């Protein structure tokens, strides 16, 4: 490839098109990228040099070249060219081709070559191609494990599929180069290291050799003395077709490494130590195949170790072509930083590393089940696409910083990722020889700045302290005794002393009915406190989150409220929250204001769900209105979501509640069902029957046009029941 003077940042979009039975699963459709041409401007705005981009055979010419639809590729490639972003074009991404062929059919080879030639002829300015993404992984998932079409499950089918893919790659590049002589092959492959107990060392050795098979074929290394030659021949490979790769290789111009935290594996014959889902075998003996990060005492090989292994074997230019971890945003940026620092260090040691690829720009759907189950499980990438607008995440900010400056200033980046912590181990640790991950830092090692929590003694304050600890974020928790946050000077002094990167205001007046007769105190605690903290955070440059309520609405809409709906509070409590929203917008425009509703959680004694379940278990009467509709919010989900928004540097108004709109009576009934509790003493009533002091909207369910989507209410109730502590009583609706 062209000489790269400095390490480059590339980007990539998840574009898998896999066939499962007779159905195709298309990630470009699932993430909405197909209908958003403006996405390309977002990619260019990251400052990346190149983007892995699909012109996929199945999408473009499902019924043959004569009826091919080039409209998507025409528009998107032209725009990338205008934007100055170099496409690395993929032709098959975990696919098996159009319906008339498959990975076990020789027609796949000639068909892909013909399609590749057509692409080169239509876009002769393209230079970089990945005809088939991860051929070894695709062969395993499609022909050895049977997850994807053609759903075969044998060594023979695996070998045939891999040979077809490598033959097709060679034929495709030959066809492309007849049109574009200087075209370059960027060959990607998932790369793992297999560890094992001594008894299973033979199986680990076999798999550690097998992981190189696709690249060994393409680079002409699969000679008569290759360790896997006998295995391939025994599985039906012909000597002459194996020899043809030696005589006519197609070496990559860049070896693209796709490395995940789950890539490294550990094999253990002591299957009783592991859940059934990870147990399997090789036909000789049974063993568990688990993620090395969860069991190996020494940890994973890590990005630098992978680079060393690939360079030692091939001495070809390298790039990380997929860098992604399905995790919280602070862990995502640390994983990307790990790859970047490893690449820079490798280059300093003479290894030719060209780029690091931030993956996937617009996230991915259902990869938690290898695309087999279509449950809509979405993992954000550099952007979160779940709202009405595509929202940049922390990963986008860090990727752009690395692309433009080679370093990042994100406050969460300097901690080590969870994959280096003792808490990563889920099983009794096993010690095995071999390379291990090297500690890294994007800059000089330093202590992470803390999160400061105001109102730490309350429901929200305790929850945030707990969630921050779970996510490895230092916390300075301040109760009302520690800080009178309504005192502006005290608030500024506290922030100067703590030096937090973010402040979460969990303080406030929460007694909805008492507020009607305690107006001054309610406005002081919900207004002055917010004003003082917002002003101090703005002056200091700290991120700031505070909370509002569904009670800022009057309920006349009769449908879930979104962030842009006008407020019209009915009671004093709602009025104080609406005032606080205006104050924050004026004093700290980059602040985060979260409207939420009807808390319940496992660490709080006083919430409606806990109280209702306690009374139902004791056969006491529970009065719950049917004429108030709300969106209940599971506090752990709320805390996680808000911390994610803070890490992403999101701002403005957000509605955050679990999916669902229910009456209080319905909520009690669904909680009882989840807990296996009788509802014989649940009595439906009206709000008027409760004689509450504060007026409440009849309908205050929340929805979001901005994109944070919490799990469903039923899912939250299930988790609440599983994690709840001892039942305690309380007054219904008082703090709702």
N, C-alpha and C positions, 0 to 999 in steps of 0.2 A: 504494500500500500504506500501511498504518499507519505513522506517523512513527517512525523508528528513531533514537533519541537517540545511541546509540553503535553502532559497528560490531559486527555480530552474527556469531557462529559458527553455521553450519548444518552438518548432516551428511547423508550420502547413502549408500545401499547400492547396489551394482552389481546391477541387476535386469534386464539385457537378456534378452529372449526373441526369438531370431532363428531364422528357418526356413532351413534349408540342405537343399535338395532336399525330401524329405518328412519330415524330422526337425526337431524343435524343440530348440534348445539354451537351457537355462534357468539363468541364473546364481543365482537364488534357491535352486534345488536344488543346483547345483554347489558353492556355498559353505556349504551346510547350513542356511542361515537359515530355510528353509521349516519345519524341524522343531525350531527353537529359539525358542519365544516369549519366553524369558528374555532374548533379545538386546535387546529393547526397553528393559529396565531398564539395560542397559549403555549404550545410547544416551543415555538420560536422565541417567545418571551423568556424562556428559561435560559437562553444563551447557549444551548447545546449545539454541538457541531453537526451531529447526525442523529437520525431517528430510525429505529427498526420499524418498518412500515409494511403492511400487508397488501399484496396484489395476489390474492389466493386463488388457486385453481378452482376449488369447489364453488367459491363465490362468483367468480368471473365467467367461467365457462362450464357450468354444470352439465350442459347438454351438448358440449362440443364447441370448437372454435367458430364454427359457422354462425352460431347464435350467441356468441359471447357478448356480454354487456360490460363495456369498458367505462361506463359513465363515472362510477365511483373513482376508479384509478385515474382517469383523465383529469378530473377536477382536483383531486387531492394531490397527486404528484406535481401538477402544474403549480399549485399554490405553494407547496413545499419548495419548489424551485425558485419561485418569486421571493420567498422568505429567506432564502439562502441556507436552508437546512438540507443536508445531504441525506437522501433516503438510502437505507440498506433494505432492499426489497426482499420480502419473504414470499415464497410461492406455495408452500405447504407448511402449516403450523399445527403439528399433532394430528393432521388429517390423514385420510386414506384415499383421497381423490374423489372424483365424481362417482355416481352410483354404478357406472359401467365398469369400474375397475376396483382394485383393492391392493393392499400391501403384499398380498400373496400372489398377485397376478403380474406377469411380465408386461402386460399392456400398460401398467403403471409407469414403466420406464419410458417407453416410446411416447406415451401420452404427456408426461410431464416435460419431456424434451421438446415436444411440439409447442406446448404452452409457453415454455421458457423462451423459445425462439420468437414467438409472437409478441411476448412482452418486450424483448430486446428490440424488435423491429418497430414497435409502436413508440418506445421511449429510448431511442438510441443514446441519449445523454446520461442514462443511468450507468453507474460504475460498480456498485456493490450489491451482491446477491447472497441470499441464504435460500437455496432451493428447497431444502427440507430442514426444519428446525428439530434439533435433538433426535436424530434418527434412532439412536440406541434406546432412548427412553420411550419413544413412540412404538418401537418394535416390542419392547417389554410390556407396555400397557395394552397393546392391541393384540399381540400374538402369543405372549407368555402368560399374562395374568387375565386376559380376556375382558378387560374393562371397556375397551373401545372396539369398534369394528375393525377386522372381521371376527372379533371375539374368540380367537383361538387360544388354546392353553397347552402348548407343548414346546419343547426345546426345538423341535424340527421347524415348527411354524415361526418361532422367534428368529432362527437363523435365516430362513427364507425371507422373512419380512426385512431383516436388516440388509441382506444382500440386494434385495429389490430397491430399497431406499438408497443405498450407496451407489448402485448402478445408475439409478435415476438422477442422483446428484451429479455424477460424472457426465452422464449424457446431457443433462440440462446445462451444465457449464460449457460443454463443448458446443452446444447449439447457440448459447449466448455469445460465446467468444467468436463464433463465425460472423456475428453481426457487430459485436463490440470487442475487438481483439484484446483490449486491456482490462476487460471486466474482471473483478476480484471476487473470490469466494470467501465469505465470512461464515465459517462453519461452526455452528453452535452445538453444544452438548452439555447435558447435565453431568456434573462431576461429583463423585462421592468417594469416600474411603471406607472400606468395610473392616471392622474390628470383630474379634470373636474371643470366646473361651479357647483354651488350648485344644480341646477336643474337636472344635469346629474350624481349626486353622485351615484345613484343606478347602472348606467351602468359602471362607474369606479369601483365600488365595485365588480361587477360581473367579470369584466375583470381582476382585481387584484387577484381574487380568481382563475380564469381560468388559469392564467399564471403558477400556481403551479401544474396543473392537471397531467401532465406526471410524474413528480417526486413524487407526492402524491400517484399515482397508484403504482409505482415501490417500494416505501418505505412502502406500506401497510397502508397508512393513509386514504384511501378512504372508510371509514366505513359508517354505516347507518346514522351517524350524520354529515357527511361531507357536507359542504355548497353547493356543486354542485351535490350531490347524486340525488336529485329530478330532476334536469335539465338533467342529463345523462339518468335517467330512462325514463323521458318524451321524450327523443330523440331516444328511442329504445334500450338502454342498458338493458341487463338482470340483475336482482338482483344477480343471481348466478355467473355471470362472474365478476361483481364488487366485490362480496365477495371473489372470488378466489384470488384477489390481496391482500386482507387482510390476508387470510389464507396462501398464498404462495407468499410472496413478493420477489422482486429481488432488494434490495437496492444497490445503487452505492457504489463502494469503493472510488470513487472521484466524486463529483458533479462538472461538468465542466460548467462554466458560460461564455456565449458569450454575451458581452454587448457592444452596439454601441452608438454613440452620438445621434442617431435617435431612439434608443429603447424606451425611455420614451415618453409618448404621453399625449396630452391634448385634452379633448372633450369639445366642445362649441356649444350650440344650436343657437348662433347668426351667422348663416352661411353666412350672407351678408358680414362679415368681411374677408372672406377667399375665395380663388379661387375655381372654381368648382371642380377641380381635387381632393380636399381633403374633399369634402362634401359627406356625406353618411347618415346612420341611422341604427336603430335597428328594423325597422318595426313598431315602436310605434311613434317615432318622428325623425326628421332630425337633424343632427349635423355635425360639422366639426371635423375631427380627424387629428390633426397636431402634428408636432414634438414639444415636450415640450420645447426644447432648444430655439425654435424660438418665444415662446410666454410667457412662465412662468417666471415671474419676479425673482423668487428664483433660477431658473436654473434647472439643471438636478440632479438626485439622486447621480450620480457619482460612481466611482469604490468602494470606501469605503462603501458607503451606500448599494450597492448591496451585498457586502460581509457580512455586518451586517445582512441584511434581510435573506439571505440564511442560515447563521449560526444559527440565532435565530430559524429558522423553523426546520432545519434538524440535526444540530450538527454532520454533516458528513464532512470529509476532502473536501476542496474546491480547485479549480484552475480556473484561467481565461484561457479558452481554445480557445478563439478568441479575439485578441486585434488588432483592425484595424480601421482606419478612412480614408475615401477617400478624401484626401486633399493634400496640399503642404507638402513637406518632413519635414519642421520644425514643422508643426502641427502634423504630424504622430509621430515624436519622442516624442513630448510632451504628446500625448495620451498614448503612451507606458509607458512613465515615470509616468504619472498619475496612471496607473494600478500597476506599480512596487512599487511606494511609498505607495499606498493604501494597497497593499498586505503586505509589510513590517510592516506598522503600525498596521494592523490587527493581524499579527502574534505576535507583541509585546504585544497586548492586549489579547492574548490567543486563537485567532482564528486559526484553523489548515488550513493554506493556503499553498499548496504545490508548485504551479508554476504559472508563467505568460507565455502565449503562444503568441509569435509574429506571426501575421497572416496578409496576406498570403505571404509565402516566395517568390513566383514568381508572385505575383499579381493576378488579376482577370479580367474577361471580362464580360461586359454587366450586371453587378449587379445593375447598375443605373436604369434598367428597370425590375429588378427581373428575369433576363434571358429571358424575354418574347420577347424582340426585339433584334435581332442579328445584331447589328450595329458596332461591333468591338470596343466598348468603353472600353479601357484598363486602369486599375488603377495599377500602380506599387506597389510592396510590399517591401520586403527586397532587392529584386533584380528587375531590369528593364530588361525585356526580348526582347525589341523591336529592338535591334541592332544585329549585327552579333555575338557579344559576350554578355553574360549575365553580366549586370553591377550592382555592389553593390550600393545601395542608402545609404543615411544618416541613414535610419532605420536599415540597416544591421550593420553599424558601431556601433550604439548605442546598438542594441540588443547584439552584441558580447561583448561590454564593460560591460553591465549589467550581462551577463552570466558569465563572467570571474572575474569581480571585484565587482559587485553590485552597481556600480556608472558609470557616464558618464561625459566626459569632452567636449562634443560637445558645441560649442559656442552659439547655438540657443536653448538649452534645458531648460534654467531657466525661460523663459517667461511663463506666463499663456496662455493656449490655447484659441482659439477664443470662445469656448463654455462657457467661464467665462466672456466674455466681454459684454459691453452694445450693441455693434454693432451686436451681434448675433440675436437680436430681429427683426423679420420681421413684426410682428403684434403688435397692442396695448397690452402692458404687462398685464398679468393676475396674480393675487396673489393667491396662493393656499397653504394650510398647507402641511406639510410633510417634509421628509428628503431632504437635498440639498447637492450639491457637496462641499467637503472641499477643500480649497486652498492647493496646494502642491508645493514643490520644490524638485528637485532631489538632491539639496545641499543647502547651505546657500543662502538666497535671495540676488540677486545682479542685477545690471543694465546690460542689454545686451550690449555687445560691438557693436559699430556702423559699418555700411558699409560706406566706404569713396569713394566718387565719384569725379573723376578728369574730368574736362570738363563739369561741371554741367549746364552750360548755353546753351549747345547745345541740339539737338534733342534727342540723346540717354541719355544724362545726366538728362534732365528733366523727361524723361520716367522712368528711373531707380529710381529717387527720388520718383516718384509717386507710382510705383509698390512696392518699399520697404515700403513705408508708408502704403499701402493697406495690406501688409503682416506683419505689426507690427514690422518692422526692423528699429531701429534708423539709421539715415543717417547724415553724415557730407558731405555737398556738397561744392566742391571747384571749382570756375571758374578760368579762366586764370588770372584774376586780383588777386585772392587769392593765386595762386600757379603757378609758372613757372616750370611745371613738367619736363622740359628738364634740369633743374638745379638739378644735383644729390644730392647735399647737401640739397637743399630746399625740395626735395622729401623725403629724409630720415628724415629731421626735422619734416615735416608735419605728417609722419606716426608715428613717436615717440610720437608726441603730441596728435594725435587723438586716437592711439592704436586701429585700426580697426581690425575686424576679417577677413575682405575681402576688397579689393580695386578694383573698377571697373573703368577702363580707358575709358571714353567716349570722351576723347579729341582726336584731330587729324585734319589733313588737309583733307578736303572732296571735294574740287573743282577739279574735275577730269580733266577738260580741262585747267584750269589755271595752273595746275601742270606742263604742258608741257613747260611753259615759266617761271615757278617759282620753279625750281627743288630743289634748296637748301632749301627753306623754307619747301617744301613738305617733304623732307627727314629728316629735323630737327624735324618737328612736328610729323611725323609718325615713326621716328626711335629713336631719342634721348629721346623723352618723354617716349616711351615704355621701352627703356633701363634703364632709371633712376628709373622708377616705379618698373620694374621687379627686379632690383637689390635691391632696398629698401625693397620690399615685401619679397624677399627671405631672406634677413638678419633679418628682423623682425619676420618672420614666418607667415605672412598674406597670405591668399588666394588672387589670382590675376586673373582678367579677362580683356582681351583686345580684340580688334576687327580687323578682316581682311576682305577681300572682294573677291567676285567672279572674280574680275578683275585681280587676280593673274594667271588666266588661259588664254590660247590663243584661245580657242573655237574650235580647230580642232577635238576634240573628237567626237562632234556631239551627245553626250548623257550626261545626268546629271553627274556632277563631284562629286566624293566622296573624303573623307579626304586623302586617300593614293595616289591619282593621282598626278603626278609631276606638279609643277608650271612652267609657261612660260609666264610671263606678257608681254603685248604689249606696255603699256604706262608707264609714269613716276609714276603715282599714284599707279598702280599695282606693279611696282618695289619696291616702298617704303613699301608697305604692305608685300611683300614677304621678304624683308630685315627684317622687324619687326618680322615676324614669326621666322626667324632664330635666331634673338637676344634673344627673349623670351625663346626659347628652350634651349639656352646656359646658360642664367642667372637665370632662374627660371623653372626648369623642371616640377614642379608641377602646373605651371600656366595653365590657360584656354585660348585658342586662338580660337575665334569664327569667322568663315567666314560666311558672310551673304550678302544680295543683295537687292537692289531696295526697300528701306524703304518706307512705308506709315503708317500714324497713325493719330489719332484724335487730338493730342496735338501739331502738327507741322504745321506751315503755309506753309512750302516750301517742298512739295513732289509731285511727278508726279501725283498720283491719285487725290489729293486734287485740284491741279492746273487744271488738265484736266476736272474734274467735274465742277469747277467754270467757265471755259471757255465755256463748252458745255451748261451750264445753261444760259449763257449770249449770246448764239448763236455766239460765236467767234470761229474761226478756231483752231483746235487742230491737229498739225502734229505729227504723231507717227509712228515710223518705224516698218515694218513687218519683217525685216531681222535680228533683235536682239532678242534672246530668253533668258529670265531671270527667276529667281524664286523670285517673290515679297515676301516681308516680312512685316508682320503687327507688328509694333513696340511693342505694349503691349504684344503680344505673345512672341516676342524675349526676352523682359526684364524678363518675367516670367520664360522662359526656362533657361536663363543664371543664374538667381538667384537660380533656382532649382539645376543646375549643381554645383554651388558654395556651396550650402548647402550640396550636396552629396559628396563634395570634389573630383569632377571629374577634370581631367587634360588633357592636350594635345589639338590637333586640333579637332574642331567640326564644322560641317556644320549645320546651323540653319536657316531655311527658311520655309515659308508655302508651303504645298504640291501643286505642279503645276509647269509647264514650259510653259511660254507664251511669245509672242512678246509684245512689248510696245503697239502696236495697239490693240492686243487682250485684254491686261490689261485695256486699256481705255474703250473698249467696254463692258467688263464684269463689270467694276465699274459703268458705265452708266446704265447698266441693273439693277444692285442692287439698284441704287439710283432712278430709274424710270426717267432717263434723256434721251432725244433724242440724237442720234449720227449723226444727219444730218450734223453737222459741223466737224465731225471727218474725217480727211483725212489721209489715209494710205500713207506712203512714204518709202524711203530707208534711211539708215543711211547716205549715201553720200549726200542725199538731204538736210540734216541738217547742213552740213559743219562744223562738230564738230572738234575741234583741236586734241583731244586725240583719238588714235585708240582704238577700243573696240572689244572684241571677238563677233563673230556672235552667238555663243551659249555658255552661261555661267550658265546654270541652275545648281542648287545644289541639291544633295541628300546626305544621310548620311548612312554610314555603321556602325555607332556607336549607333544609336538608338533614338535620340531625334526626335520626330515626332510632328510637329505643326499641327494645324487644316488645313483643305483645304483652298485654296485661296478664293473660293466662300463663305465659312463660315466667313473668315476674312473680306471680303468685306462687307458682310451683317452687321457685327458688327461695322465696320468702319462707314458705313452709319448711323447706329442707334446712334452712339456716337459722330459723328463729330460736331464741333462747326461751327461758321460762315465761309462761304466760303471766301477764299482769293486767290489772283493770285500769279504767280511766273514763273520762266523760266523753260521750259521743259528740262529734262535730265541733267541739269547742276550738280545736286547733286546725280544723280542716280548711 
